[in-house]
Amino acid sequence: MKILVTGGAGFVGTNLCRKLTELGKSVISMDDYSSGKKKNHIEGVKYIDSDCRFINKLSQKPDVVFHLGEYSKVAPSFKDTKKIINTNMYSTANVIEYCKDNNIKIIYAASSTKHSNNGENQSPYAFSKSKNVELIKNYGKWFNLKYSICYFYNNYGPHHDTCGDGWETVISIFEKQRAENKPLTIVEPGTQTRNYTHVEDTVEGLIAAWKRTENDEYQLSSPEKYNMFELAKLFKCNYVMIPERPGDRLESEIGLNETYEKLNWKPVRKLADFINMKGENQ
């Protein structure tokens, strides 16, 4: 069993590669290191430094593809439109074609931005992700492509500071600010709510989605939901307000029980436990 993880040196990809190797799988990572880091490499994983648009050049055909290797920032996507087109649209289209041509199941990391009010049109990033979902589902109808579409919700945990450019996860940003005794920066209005999911729960959900034979969509989210002020209380820190950013959403409408039942999976890790543990170690 050979498994390809695109974006395998990134935040979620690194945790997925580790879990798959622990399960005894042969894992290949394809990453262009625009966000991923070589310091994240897991022993036993074969790493290929390449953009996903060159997936056809793989010397070994995988049995399954976990496609995580896309541009994943909302606010900067208004400036990085060329990267969105090249990475999230052109490269992903090549991955989908490759999976179709080789009868390979694709597990796609979709964005929960789609599930907010008109969310798919709130940013170039969200638009690209929603169109990829449409393309995968249509390839399932047209060409019998096998797929699982998995929506992510504010992951946190090991390697969540991987991109290190100020646009990593909010938990990573707050964690760094607390360590430096700085006030937390809350984006206006502060009442926006988010679900927070430990990355190891997400990884277990991805694997469960892969093993389910039906083509389907899954909400890989913990039921834990906080607004920014509630999150600041968990960190026990003061905060300052910063201006609203383009593309931010107030909340997403999601139903989790259907995913939990289909996958026989449910997140078990708690955000408060993670924050308190990290605080004790700082």
BAVO-657841 format. One line per 10 residues: number of its first residue (from 1); their letters; for each residue z, y, x of N, C-alpha, C. Coordinates in steps of 0.1 Angstrom, whole numbers, plus 5000, padded with zeros to 4 digits. Layout:
<nodes>
NUM) a) Z,Y,X,Z,Y,X,Z,Y,X  ...
</nodes>
This chain:
<nodes>
1) mkilvtggag) 5000,4988,5008,5000,5000,5000,5000,5012,5009  4989,5020,5009,4988,5032,5016,4989,5044,5007  4997,5053,5010,4999,5065,5001,4996,5078,5008  4988,5086,5002,4985,5099,5008,4993,5110,5001  5000,5118,5009,5008,5129,5003,5001,5142,5009  4995,5150,5001,4990,5162,5006,5001,5172,5006  5002,5181,5016,5013,5190,5017,5026,5182,5021  5023,5172,5029,5034,5163,5032,5044,5168,5042  5041,5180,5048,5051,5186,5057,5058,5198,5051  5056,5200,5038,5062,5211,5031,5075,5207,5025
11) fvgtnlcrkl) 5081,5215,5016,5094,5213,5011,5095,5199,5003  5088,5199,4991,5088,5187,4983,5081,5175,4990  5070,5178,4997,5063,5167,5004,5071,5160,5014  5079,5168,5022,5088,5161,5032,5098,5152,5026  5104,5156,5015,5114,5148,5008,5107,5135,5002  5095,5137,4997,5087,5126,4991,5083,5116,5002  5078,5121,5014,5075,5112,5025,5087,5104,5029  5098,5110,5030,5110,5103,5035,5114,5092,5025  5113,5095,5012,5117,5085,5002,5107,5073,5002  5094,5076,5003,5084,5066,5003,5085,5057,5015
21) telgksvism) 5088,5062,5027,5090,5054,5039,5103,5045,5037  5113,5051,5031,5125,5043,5029,5122,5031,5019  5112,5033,5011,5108,5022,5002,5098,5012,5008  5095,5015,5021,5087,5005,5029,5072,5008,5027  5068,5020,5022,5054,5023,5020,5048,5028,5033  5035,5027,5034,5027,5033,5045,5022,5046,5041  5027,5057,5047,5025,5070,5042,5016,5079,5052  5006,5086,5046,4998,5095,5054,5000,5109,5048  5002,5119,5056,5004,5133,5052,4991,5140,5056  4986,5148,5047,4975,5158,5050,4980,5172,5047
31) ddyssgkkkn) 4982,5180,5057,4988,5193,5056,4981,5203,5065  4978,5215,5061,4972,5225,5070,4982,5234,5076  4995,5231,5073,5006,5238,5079,5006,5253,5077  5000,5257,5065,5001,5271,5061,5015,5274,5056  5022,5264,5051,5036,5265,5047,5044,5254,5053  5039,5242,5054,5046,5231,5060,5049,5234,5075  5058,5226,5080,5063,5227,5094,5063,5214,5101  5059,5214,5113,5059,5201,5121,5073,5196,5124  5083,5205,5123,5097,5201,5125,5102,5192,5113  5094,5192,5102,5098,5184,5091,5093,5170,5092
41) hiegvkyids) 5085,5166,5102,5079,5153,5103,5090,5142,5102  5086,5132,5095,5094,5120,5092,5088,5108,5101  5097,5102,5108,5093,5090,5116,5086,5080,5107  5075,5075,5112,5067,5065,5105,5056,5070,5097  5056,5083,5094,5045,5089,5086,5034,5093,5096  5021,5091,5092,5010,5095,5099,5006,5109,5094  5006,5119,5103,5003,5133,5099,4989,5137,5104  4982,5143,5094,4968,5148,5097,4969,5163,5094  4965,5170,5105,4965,5185,5104,4951,5189,5098  4950,5191,5085,4937,5194,5079,4939,5199,5065
51) dcrfinklsq) 4930,5207,5061,4929,5212,5047,4924,5201,5038  4929,5201,5026,4925,5190,5017,4910,5189,5013  4903,5200,5016,4889,5200,5013,4881,5189,5021  4888,5185,5032,4882,5175,5041,4887,5161,5038  4892,5159,5026,4898,5146,5023,4888,5134,5025  4875,5137,5023,4865,5127,5024,4864,5121,5039  4870,5128,5048,4869,5124,5062,4881,5114,5066  4889,5111,5056,4900,5102,5059,4894,5088,5064  4900,5083,5075,4895,5070,5080,4900,5059,5072  4911,5060,5065,4917,5050,5057,4918,5054,5042
61) kpdvvfhlge) 4912,5047,5033,4913,5050,5019,4927,5047,5013  4934,5057,5008,4947,5054,5002,4946,5047,4989  4957,5041,4985,4958,5035,4971,4962,5045,4961  4969,5055,4965,4974,5066,4955,4975,5079,4963  4972,5090,4956,4973,5103,4961,4984,5111,4954  4994,5116,4961,5003,5126,4956,4998,5140,4961  4993,5148,4951,4987,5160,4955,4996,5172,4953  5003,5175,4964,5013,5186,4965,5007,5198,4973  4996,5196,4980,4992,5206,4990,4984,5217,4985  4991,5226,4978,4984,5238,4972,4993,5251,4976
71) yskvapsfkd) 4986,5262,4974,4993,5275,4975,5003,5276,4964  5015,5280,4966,5025,5279,4956,5034,5291,4954  5028,5303,4956,5036,5316,4954,5030,5324,4943  5039,5329,4934,5034,5337,4922,5030,5351,4926  5040,5359,4930,5038,5373,4932,5027,5376,4943  5028,5369,4955,5018,5372,4965,5004,5367,4961  5003,5359,4951,4989,5354,4947,4980,5365,4942  4986,5377,4938,4977,5388,4934,4970,5394,4946  4975,5392,4958,4968,5396,4970,4960,5385,4977  4965,5373,4975,4959,5361,4982,4949,5354,4974
81) tkkiintnmy) 4940,5361,4967,4931,5355,4957,4921,5346,4964  4917,5350,4976,4907,5341,4984,4914,5328,4987  4927,5328,4991,4934,5316,4994,4936,5307,4981  4938,5314,4970,4939,5307,4957,4926,5299,4954  4915,5306,4956,4902,5300,4953,4899,5288,4962  4902,5291,4975,4899,5280,4985,4908,5268,4984  4921,5271,4983,4931,5260,4983,4934,5254,4970  4936,5262,4960,4940,5257,4947,4929,5253,4938  4917,5258,4941,4906,5255,4932,4896,5246,4940  4890,5251,4950,4880,5243,4957,4885,5231,4964
91) stanvieyck) 4896,5232,4971,4902,5220,4978,4907,5210,4968  4913,5215,4957,4918,5205,4948,4907,5198,4940  4896,5206,4937,4885,5199,4931,4879,5188,4940  4879,5190,4953,4875,5179,4962,4884,5167,4961  4898,5170,4960,4907,5159,4959,4905,5151,4946  4903,5158,4935,4900,5152,4923,4887,5143,4923  4877,5149,4929,4864,5141,4930,4866,5129,4939  4874,5130,4950,4876,5119,4959,4883,5108,4951  4893,5112,4943,4901,5101,4936,4892,5095,4925  4884,5103,4919,4874,5097,4909,4865,5087,4915
101) dnnikiiyaa) 4859,5092,4927,4848,5083,4933,4854,5070,4939  4867,5070,4942,4873,5059,4949,4883,5051,4940  4883,5055,4927,4892,5048,4917,4907,5049,4922  4911,5061,4926,4925,5062,4931,4933,5071,4921  4945,5067,4918,4953,5075,4909,4958,5087,4916  4958,5098,4909,4963,5111,4915,4976,5115,4907  4986,5118,4915,4998,5124,4909,4998,5138,4913  4997,5147,4903,4995,5161,4906,5007,5169,4903  5011,5178,4913,5022,5187,4912,5018,5199,4904  5020,5200,4891,5016,5211,4883,5027,5222,4883
111) sstkhsnnge) 5024,5233,4877,5034,5244,4877,5039,5246,4863  5052,5248,4862,5059,5251,4849,5055,5264,4843  5049,5273,4851,5045,5286,4846,5036,5285,4834  5029,5274,4833,5020,5272,4821,5028,5272,4808  5040,5268,4808,5048,5266,4796,5055,5279,4791  5054,5290,4798,5059,5302,4793,5049,5309,4784  5052,5319,4777,5043,5326,4768,5031,5331,4775  5019,5326,4772,5007,5329,4779,5008,5328,4794  5016,5318,4798,5020,5317,4812,5008,5314,4821  4998,5307,4816,4987,5303,4825,4978,5315,4829
121) nqspyafsks) 4980,5327,4822,4972,5339,4826,4981,5350,4832  4993,5346,4836,5002,5357,4842,5000,5360,4856  4993,5351,4864,4990,5353,4878,4979,5345,4882  4972,5349,4893,4962,5340,4899,4967,5326,4902  4979,5325,4907,4985,5312,4910,4986,5304,4897  4992,5309,4887,4994,5302,4874,4981,5298,4868  4971,5307,4869,4958,5304,4863,4951,5292,4870  4952,5292,4884,4946,5281,4891,4952,5268,4888  4965,5268,4887,4972,5255,4885,4969,5250,4871  4968,5258,4861,4966,5254,4847,4951,5248,4846
131) knveliknyg) 4942,5255,4853,4928,5250,4853,4927,5236,4860  4935,5234,4870,4934,5221,4877,4940,5210,4867  4950,5214,4859,4955,5204,4850,4944,5201,4840  4937,5211,4835,4926,5208,4825,4915,5199,4832  4912,5202,4844,4901,5194,4851,4905,5180,4852  4918,5177,4856,4923,5164,4858,4922,5156,4845  4927,5163,4834,4927,5156,4821,4913,5153,4816  4904,5162,4819,4890,5160,4814,4884,5149,4823  4887,5148,4836,4882,5137,4844,4887,5124,4839  4899,5124,4833,4905,5112,4827,4896,5108,4815
141) kwfnlkysic) 4892,5117,4807,4883,5114,4796,4869,5111,4800  4863,5118,4809,4849,5117,4813,4847,5105,4822  4856,5103,4831,4854,5093,4842,4865,5083,4844  4874,5082,4834,4885,5073,4835,4894,5075,4847  4895,5087,4852,4904,5090,4863,4918,5087,4859  4925,5080,4868,4939,5077,4865,4948,5088,4871  4957,5093,4863,4965,5104,4867,4979,5105,4861  4988,5112,4868,5001,5116,4862,5002,5131,4866  5005,5139,4856,5006,5154,4859,5021,5157,4858  5027,5162,4868,5041,5164,4869,5045,5179,4871
151) yfynnygphh) 5052,5185,4861,5055,5199,4862,5068,5200,4869  5069,5210,4879,5081,5212,4887,5088,5224,4882  5101,5224,4883,5110,5234,4879,5120,5238,4889  5117,5249,4897,5127,5255,4906,5135,5245,4914  5128,5238,4923,5134,5228,4931,5143,5235,4942  5154,5227,4946,5163,5231,4957,5167,5219,4964  5172,5220,4976,5177,5209,4984,5171,5209,4998  5172,5198,5005,5168,5197,5019,5154,5203,5021  5152,5211,5031,5139,5217,5035,5134,5228,5025  5143,5233,5017,5138,5243,5007,5135,5257,5014
161) dtcgdgwetv) 5138,5258,5026,5135,5271,5033,5123,5269,5042  5115,5259,5040,5104,5255,5049,5094,5267,5051  5090,5274,5041,5080,5284,5043,5086,5296,5051  5099,5299,5049,5106,5309,5057,5100,5322,5057  5093,5327,5047,5086,5340,5047,5091,5349,5037  5103,5346,5031,5108,5354,5020,5104,5350,5006  5094,5341,5005,5089,5337,4992,5093,5322,4990  5103,5317,4997,5108,5303,4994,5116,5304,4981  5122,5293,4978,5129,5291,4965,5141,5302,4964  5144,5305,4952,5155,5315,4950,5168,5310,4955
171) isifekqrae) 5170,5297,4954,5183,5291,4959,5183,5293,4974  5172,5291,4981,5172,5293,4996,5174,5307,4999  5168,5316,4992,5169,5331,4995,5184,5335,4993  5190,5331,4982,5204,5334,4980,5213,5328,4990  5210,5316,4994,5218,5309,5004,5218,5317,5017  5207,5321,5021,5206,5329,5034,5213,5343,5033  5212,5349,5021,5219,5362,5019,5234,5360,5019  5238,5349,5013,5253,5347,5013,5258,5344,5028  5250,5337,5035,5254,5333,5049,5255,5346,5058  5247,5356,5054,5246,5369,5062,5255,5379,5056
181) nkpltivepg) 5263,5375,5046,5272,5385,5039,5265,5397,5033  5253,5394,5028,5245,5404,5021,5246,5402,5006  5244,5413,4998,5243,5411,4984,5231,5403,4980  5232,5395,4969,5220,5388,4964,5210,5398,4958  5198,5396,4960,5188,5404,4954,5182,5398,4941  5186,5404,4930,5182,5399,4917,5170,5408,4912  5159,5401,4909,5147,5408,4904,5150,5412,4889  5147,5425,4886,5148,5429,4873,5140,5421,4863  5145,5418,4850,5157,5424,4845,5170,5416,4847  5168,5404,4853,5180,5396,4856,5183,5386,4845
191) tqtrnythve) 5178,5388,4834,5180,5379,4822,5171,5368,4822  5161,5368,4831,5151,5356,4831,5158,5344,4834  5155,5333,4827,5162,5320,4829,5153,5310,4835  5159,5302,4843,5151,5291,4850,5159,5278,4850  5152,5267,4849,5158,5254,4851,5158,5251,4866  5168,5245,4871,5170,5242,4885,5171,5227,4887  5163,5221,4896,5162,5207,4898,5163,5203,4913  5172,5194,4916,5174,5190,4930,5161,5182,4934  5156,5185,4946,5143,5179,4950,5143,5164,4951  5155,5158,4953,5156,5144,4954,5154,5138,4940
201) dtvegliaaw) 5159,5145,4930,5156,5141,4916,5141,5142,4913  5135,5153,4917,5121,5155,4915,5113,5144,4921  5116,5140,4934,5109,5129,4941,5110,5116,4933  5122,5113,4928,5124,5101,4921,5116,5101,4908  5114,5113,4902,5106,5114,4890,5091,5113,4894  5087,5118,4905,5073,5116,4909,5069,5101,4911  5078,5094,4917,5076,5080,4919,5076,5072,4906  5085,5076,4897,5085,5070,4884,5072,5073,4876  5067,5085,4878,5054,5089,4871,5042,5081,4877  5043,5079,4890,5032,5071,4897,5032,5056,4891
211) krtendeyql) 5044,5051,4889,5044,5037,4885,5041,5034,4871  5042,5045,4863,5038,5044,4849,5023,5043,4847  5018,5033,4840,5003,5031,4840,4996,5040,4831  5002,5046,4821,4995,5055,4812,4992,5069,4818  4980,5074,4815,4978,5088,4819,4986,5097,4810  4994,5106,4817,5003,5114,4809,5008,5126,4817  5016,5135,4810,5022,5147,4816,5037,5145,4815  5044,5150,4825,5059,5149,4826,5065,5162,4831  5077,5165,4824,5085,5177,4828,5096,5172,4837  5094,5173,4850,5104,5168,4860,5114,5179,4862
221) sspekynmfe) 5123,5180,4853,5133,5191,4853,5147,5186,4849  5156,5192,4855,5170,5191,4851,5172,5199,4838  5181,5196,4830,5184,5204,4818,5193,5217,4822  5197,5217,4835,5205,5229,4839,5197,5242,4839  5202,5252,4832,5194,5264,4831,5204,5276,4833  5199,5286,4841,5208,5297,4844,5199,5310,4844  5204,5321,4840,5198,5334,4843,5202,5339,4857  5197,5350,4862,5200,5354,4875,5214,5358,4877  5220,5364,4867,5234,5368,4868,5243,5356,4868  5240,5346,4860,5248,5334,4860,5247,5327,4874
231) laklfkcnyv) 5235,5328,4880,5233,5322,4893,5241,5329,4903  5242,5342,4903,5250,5350,4912,5265,5346,4911  5269,5343,4899,5283,5338,4897,5285,5325,4904  5276,5316,4904,5277,5303,4911,5279,5305,4926  5272,5315,4931,5273,5318,4945,5285,5326,4949  5291,5332,4938,5304,5340,4940,5301,5352,4950  5289,5359,4947,5285,5370,4955,5282,5382,4947  5283,5394,4953,5278,5406,4947,5263,5406,4947  5257,5415,4939,5242,5415,4939,5237,5429,4938  5224,5431,4941,5217,5444,4938,5205,5440,4931
241) miperpgdrl) 5200,5450,4923,5188,5448,4915,5176,5453,4923  5165,5445,4923,5152,5450,4929,5141,5450,4918  5131,5458,4920,5120,5459,4910,5114,5446,4905  5110,5446,4892,5103,5435,4887,5090,5432,4894  5086,5419,4896,5074,5416,4903,5063,5411,4894  5051,5413,4897,5040,5408,4888,5040,5393,4888  5037,5388,4875,5036,5374,4874,5049,5367,4870  5060,5374,4871,5073,5367,4868,5074,5365,4853  5080,5354,4849,5081,5351,4835,5096,5351,4831  5099,5353,4818,5113,5354,4814,5119,5340,4812
251) eseiglnety) 5111,5331,4806,5116,5317,4804,5104,5308,4801  5106,5295,4801,5096,5285,4797,5102,5276,4786  5093,5273,4777,5097,5264,4766,5094,5249,4770  5104,5241,4772,5101,5227,4776,5109,5218,4768  5104,5206,4767,5111,5195,4760,5112,5184,4771  5125,5180,4774,5127,5171,4784,5129,5156,4780  5134,5154,4768,5139,5141,4764,5127,5131,4764  5115,5136,4760,5103,5127,4760,5100,5122,4774  5101,5131,4784,5099,5126,4798,5110,5117,4802  5122,5120,4799,5133,5111,4803,5131,5097,4798
261) eklnwkpvrk) 5127,5096,4785,5125,5083,4779,5113,5076,4785  5102,5083,4786,5090,5076,4792,5091,5071,4806  5098,5078,4814,5100,5074,4828,5112,5066,4831  5121,5066,4821,5134,5059,4823,5141,5066,4835  5140,5079,4836,5145,5087,4847,5152,5100,4841  5162,5104,4849,5169,5117,4845,5176,5122,4857  5174,5135,4859,5181,5141,4871,5196,5140,4870  5203,5137,4881,5217,5135,4881,5225,5145,4890  5218,5152,4899,5224,5161,4908,5226,5174,4902  5237,5181,4905,5242,5194,4899,5240,5205,4909
271) ladfinmkge) 5235,5216,4904,5233,5228,4912,5246,5234,4917  5256,5234,4909,5269,5240,4913,5275,5232,4925  5273,5219,4925,5278,5210,4936,5271,5213,4948  5258,5215,4948,5250,5218,4959,5254,5232,4965  5255,5242,4957,5259,5256,4961,5273,5256,4968  5282,5249,4962,5296,5248,4967,5296,5241,4980  5289,5230,4981,5288,5222,4994,5282,5231,5005  5271,5238,5002,5265,5246,5012,5274,5258,5016  5281,5263,5007,5291,5274,5010,5302,5270,5019  5307,5258,5017,5317,5252,5026,5313,5251,5040
281) nq) 5300,5248,5042,5294,5245,5055,5289,5258,5062  5289,5269,5055,5285,5282,5061,5296,5289,5068
</nodes>
